[in-house]
């Protein structure tokens, strides 16, 4: 059996990525690994998506960091588009459960392999662009995926996720670790929306929301980091 090949649910994935495909065959192609077909797979879409992602992130950084030089902007972009970073995005959006691959690739854990997850993110970006033909719309979708990671990005960060950065910050100051709690789940699995609270000593409780528990926790941790930055400013 090939994972995801039967009953590919465009509606289910649409909520995860924030886009409803008019041509669902593009989404299916973007999710199809070369182990299924050497001719009809995500590789061409990945090529397109790679270029689009680089442009979207470069444009964001250019405007968000007007005083940074070219060298630092280049390193910041690299940290946001590298394989590790895209693997985190794919996990946030639960892409692994939708990927279409051979039984052998599936058994070997291919749907959890960072390189394949990263390729899939780029392929889906390419597919969205071809489907909507609207670069501004694509920018909004992609930057929304990056929301937990754009609040505090440095050239040496290598896209450490907000939960990791928050934990390191608190541990370095010998403070209690954050407490995360799911307070609300709407919808039926896997088409769900999560609300998660994050509590840190001496700070207000914040709420994070997202299409997965992981994404909601990352969003909440990012908000706590903003509070800590304001407190120390």
C-alpha positions in Angstrom: 0.0 0.0 0.0 1.2 3.5 -0.8 0.8 6.0 2.0 -1.7 8.7 1.1 -2.4 7.5 -2.4 -5.9 6.5 -1.7 -8.4 9.0 -0.2 -6.1 12.0 -0.4 -8.1 14.5 1.5 -7.6 18.0 0.0 -9.9 19.5 2.6 -8.0 18.0 5.5 -4.6 19.3 4.4 -6.0 22.7 3.3 -6.5 23.8 6.9 -3.0 22.7 7.8 -1.3 24.8 5.0 -3.9 27.6 4.9 -4.8 27.1 1.2 -7.5 25.3 -0.7 -6.3 24.0 -4.1 -8.4 24.6 -7.1 -6.3 21.9 -8.9 -6.0 19.1 -6.3 -3.8 17.1 -8.7 -1.0 19.7 -8.1 -1.2 19.0 -4.3 -1.1 15.2 -5.0 2.0 15.7 -7.2 3.7 17.8 -4.5 3.2 15.0 -2.0 4.4 12.2 -4.3 7.9 10.8 -3.6 10.0 9.5 -6.4 9.8 6.0 -4.9 6.3 5.9 -6.4 7.2 7.3 -9.8 10.4 8.4 -11.4 8.5 10.6 -13.9 5.6 11.9 -11.9 6.8 13.1 -8.5 7.5 16.3 -6.6 11.0 17.0 -7.9 10.1 19.6 -10.5 7.7 21.4 -8.1 10.5 21.3 -5.5 12.8 23.1 -7.9 10.2 25.8 -8.4 9.4 26.1 -4.7 13.0 26.3 -3.7 13.5 29.5 -5.8 10.2 31.0 -4.6 11.0 30.3 -0.9 14.4 32.0 -1.2 12.8 35.1 -2.8 10.0 35.3 -0.2 12.4 35.0 2.8 14.9 37.4 1.2 12.2 40.0 0.7 10.9 39.6 4.2 14.4 40.0 5.7 15.2 43.0 3.5 12.2 44.9 4.8 12.2 43.6 8.4 15.9 44.3 9.0 16.7 47.6 7.1 20.0 48.1 8.9 21.6 44.7 8.4 24.3 44.3 5.8 24.2 41.8 2.9 26.4 39.2 4.7 24.2 39.0 7.8 21.0 39.0 5.7 22.4 36.1 3.7 23.2 34.1 6.8 19.8 34.8 8.3 18.1 33.7 5.0 20.2 30.5 5.0 19.1 29.7 8.6 15.5 30.0 7.6 15.6 27.9 4.3 18.0 25.2 5.3 16.9 21.6 5.4 16.6 21.6 9.2 14.4 24.6 9.1 12.1 23.2 6.5 11.9 19.9 8.4 10.5 21.9 11.4 7.9 23.6 9.2 6.8 20.2 7.8 6.5 18.8 11.3 4.5 21.8 12.5 2.1 21.3 9.6 2.0 17.5 9.9 3.0 16.9 6.3 4.3 13.4 7.0 0.9 11.9 7.4 -0.1 13.0 3.8 3.0 12.0 1.9 2.6 9.5 -0.9 5.5 7.0 -1.1 6.2 3.3 -1.7 5.7 0.7 0.9 9.5 0.2 1.2 10.2 3.9 1.6 7.4 4.1 4.2 8.8 1.2 6.2 12.2 2.7 6.2 10.8 5.9 7.8 11.0 8.0 4.7 8.0 10.1 5.8 9.9 11.2 8.8 13.3 11.8 7.0 14.3 15.5 7.3 15.5 15.8 3.7 12.2 14.4 2.3 10.1 16.6 4.6 12.1 19.6 3.4 11.7 18.7 -0.3 7.9 18.3 0.3 7.7 21.8 1.8 9.3 23.3 -1.3 7.2 21.2 -3.6 4.0 22.4 -1.9 5.2 26.0 -2.3 5.7 25.5 -6.0 2.3 23.8 -6.3 0.5 26.6 -4.5 2.1 29.2 -6.8 1.0 27.3 -9.9 -2.5 26.9 -8.6 -3.1 30.5 -7.5 -0.7 32.4 -9.8 -0.6 35.1 -7.1 2.8 35.8 -5.6 1.4 38.1 -2.8 -1.0 35.4 -1.7 1.8 32.8 -1.7 4.0 35.1 0.4 1.2 35.4 3.1 0.7 31.7 3.3 4.5 30.9 3.6 5.2 33.6 6.1 2.3 32.4 8.2 4.0 29.0 8.4 7.1 30.8 9.7 5.2 32.9 12.4 6.8 31.1 15.4 10.3 31.6 14.0 10.4 35.2 12.7 10.0 37.0 16.0 13.6 36.6 16.9 16.1 35.4 14.2 19.8 35.9 14.3 22.5 34.8 11.8 23.7 32.1 14.2 20.3 30.9 15.3 20.0 28.1 12.7 16.2 28.5 13.2 16.1 27.2 16.8 12.5 26.8 17.5 10.8 29.0 20.1 10.3 26.2 22.6 14.0 25.4 22.5 15.0 29.0 22.8 12.7 29.6 25.7 13.9 26.5 27.6 17.5 27.6 27.0 16.8 31.1 28.2 15.1 29.9 31.5 17.7 27.2 32.2 20.6 29.7 31.8 19.0 31.8 34.5 18.1 28.8 36.7 14.4 29.6 36.4 11.5 27.0 36.3 10.7 25.6 32.9 7.5 26.7 31.1 4.2 24.8 31.6 2.2 24.1 28.5 -1.5 23.0 28.7 -4.0 22.3 25.9 -7.1 24.3 26.8 -9.3 23.7 23.7 -9.4 21.4 20.7 -11.9 22.2 17.9 -12.9 19.9 15.1 -12.3 16.2 14.6 -8.9 14.6 14.0 -6.9 15.2 11.9 -8.8 18.4 10.9 -8.3 20.1 14.3 -7.5 23.5 15.8 -5.6 23.7 19.1 -5.4 26.3 21.8 -2.5 26.0 24.2 -1.5 28.1 27.2 2.1 28.7 28.2 2.9 29.7 31.8 6.3 31.1 32.9 6.9 32.3 36.5 6.5 36.1 36.9 4.9 36.5 33.4 1.3 36.6 32.2 0.0 33.4 30.8 -0.2 33.5 27.0 -2.2 31.5 24.5 -1.0 30.0 21.3 -3.1 28.6 18.5 -2.5 26.4 15.5 -3.5 23.4 13.4 -1.4 21.0 15.6 -0.5 20.9 19.3 3.2 21.4 18.3 2.5 24.5 16.3 0.3 26.0 19.0 3.0 25.4 21.6 5.6 27.0 19.4 3.4 30.1 18.9 2.8 30.4 22.6 6.6 30.1 23.3 7.3 32.8 20.7 4.9 35.1 22.6 6.6 34.5 25.9 10.0 35.3 24.3 8.5 38.6 23.1 7.4 39.4 26.7 10.9 38.5 28.0 12.5 40.8 25.4 10.2 43.7 26.4 11.0 43.1 30.1 14.7 43.3 29.5 14.6 46.1 27.0 
